[in-house]
Every structure is written in structure tokens, then in C-alpha cells.
Amino acid sequence: MTLPIGGISIPSFPTAPDMSGIGGIGGTSAATGAPPVSTGDNGFADILTGAIDNVQGAQSKADGLAVQAATGDLKDVHDYMIAAQEASLTTEMFVTIKNKAVEAFTEIMRMPV
């Protein structure tokens, strides 16, 4: 899927990896890696809530593994490193999308009526 902007075709945002099997974190579709789309009246709100839950889940998994690493209960340190990187990337992607949405809203508000 591409987003046409002023004659330039920009690829859409990459989808997050499927994390449904990682510590009970859900909210992504196994087939596409994209969050499930609701067909109800609150579709955007449901997607936004799912994205926030996904970020919180990734951060809590990384935090749990960090505690295990600090107490010496973690057998594979690479599990913590992977979870920490996933949490970091998920947070960075969410913040970037939020900033772009705010920027778009601000630009729309500047348009003369």
C-alpha cells in the first residue's frame, strides 16, 4: 500500500512484527503483523487503544526480563536484549506516528476556511 502525496508515492508504514506468542502480548494479526481493524463506530479509537496496549506490553515484558537479569534468574541474556530493543523500537514508532498526526492536525487547523 502506498500513500500518494503530491505526485510522490511513499510506501506505507512497516507493520510491527507478530508478538502474539511473546509473553502473552496480543493485538497483532499473525497473518499480516498489522493490528486488527475494527469495523465498528470506534474503529480508530480501537486501533489507537490496541497500539498503546502493544507498546505497554512490550515495555512490561522488557521490564520483567530486566528484573530477571538483575536477580540472576535469566538464563539467556539475549532474550532481554531482544525484548528491550523491541520495546524501544515500538515506542519510537508510536511516538513518531503521534508526532506526524499532531503535525497533520496542526496543518489542517492552519488552513483557511
C-alpha positions as CSV (number, residue, x, y, z in Angstrom):
1,M,0.0,0.0,0.0
2,T,1.3,3.4,-0.9
3,L,0.2,6.9,0.1
4,P,0.2,9.3,-2.8
5,I,1.4,12.8,-1.7
6,G,1.7,15.5,-4.3
7,G,2.7,13.1,-7.1
8,I,5.2,11.2,-5.0
9,S,4.4,7.6,-4.0
10,I,5.5,6.9,-0.4
11,P,5.4,3.4,1.0
12,S,3.1,3.0,4.0
13,F,4.5,2.4,7.5
14,P,6.0,-1.0,8.0
15,T,4.0,-3.3,10.2
16,A,5.1,-4.4,13.6
17,P,6.3,-7.9,14.0
18,D,3.8,-10.5,15.3
19,M,4.3,-10.6,19.1
20,S,1.3,-12.6,20.0
21,G,3.4,-15.5,21.2
22,I,5.8,-13.4,23.3
23,G,4.8,-13.4,26.9
24,G,1.1,-13.1,26.1
25,I,1.3,-9.9,24.2
26,G,-1.6,-9.8,21.8
27,G,-3.1,-7.2,19.5
28,T,-1.5,-8.2,16.2
29,S,-2.7,-10.4,13.4
30,A,-0.5,-13.4,12.8
31,A,-1.0,-13.3,9.0
32,T,-0.1,-9.7,8.4
33,G,1.6,-8.4,11.5
34,A,-0.8,-5.5,11.5
35,P,-3.2,-4.6,14.3
36,P,-6.7,-5.9,13.8
37,V,-9.1,-3.4,12.2
38,S,-12.4,-2.9,13.9
39,T,-15.5,-2.3,11.7
40,G,-17.5,-0.7,14.5
41,D,-18.1,3.0,15.1
42,N,-14.9,3.3,17.2
43,G,-12.5,1.9,14.6
44,F,-9.8,4.5,15.0
45,A,-10.1,4.5,18.8
46,D,-9.9,0.8,18.9
47,I,-6.7,0.8,16.8
48,L,-5.2,3.5,18.9
49,T,-6.0,1.7,22.1
50,G,-4.6,-1.5,20.7
51,A,-1.4,0.3,19.7
52,I,-1.0,1.7,23.2
53,D,-1.6,-1.7,24.7
54,N,1.0,-3.2,22.4
55,V,3.6,-0.6,23.5
56,Q,2.8,-1.1,27.1
57,G,3.0,-4.9,26.7
58,A,6.4,-4.7,25.0
59,Q,7.7,-2.4,27.8
60,S,6.4,-4.6,30.6
61,K,8.0,-7.7,29.0
62,A,11.3,-5.9,28.8
63,D,11.0,-4.7,32.4
64,G,10.2,-8.2,33.6
65,L,13.2,-9.6,31.8
66,A,15.4,-6.8,33.2
67,V,14.4,-7.7,36.7
68,Q,15.2,-11.4,36.0
69,A,18.6,-10.3,34.6
70,A,19.3,-8.2,37.7
71,T,18.4,-11.0,40.1
72,G,20.3,-13.7,38.1
73,D,17.2,-15.7,37.2
74,L,17.6,-15.0,33.5
75,K,19.3,-17.8,31.6
76,D,19.7,-16.2,28.2
77,V,20.7,-12.5,28.3
78,H,19.9,-12.2,24.6
79,D,16.2,-12.6,25.4
80,Y,16.4,-9.4,27.5
81,M,18.3,-7.6,24.8
82,I,15.8,-8.5,22.1
83,A,12.8,-7.5,24.3
84,A,14.5,-4.2,25.2
85,Q,15.2,-3.4,21.5
86,E,11.6,-4.3,20.6
87,A,10.2,-2.1,23.3
88,S,12.5,0.7,22.2
89,L,11.5,0.4,18.5
90,T,7.8,0.1,19.3
91,T,7.9,3.2,21.5
92,E,9.9,5.1,18.9
93,M,7.5,4.2,16.1
94,F,4.4,5.1,18.2
95,V,5.9,8.5,19.2
96,T,6.9,9.2,15.5
97,I,3.3,8.4,14.3
98,K,1.8,10.5,17.1
99,N,4.1,13.4,16.1
100,K,3.1,13.1,12.5
101,A,-0.6,13.0,13.4
102,V,-0.2,16.1,15.6
103,E,1.7,17.8,12.8
104,A,-1.1,16.9,10.3
105,F,-3.8,18.2,12.6
106,T,-1.9,21.5,13.1
107,E,-1.5,21.9,9.4
108,I,-5.3,21.3,8.9
109,M,-6.1,23.8,11.6
110,R,-4.0,26.4,9.7
111,M,-6.0,26.0,6.5
112,P,-8.2,29.0,5.8
113,V,-11.9,28.2,5.8
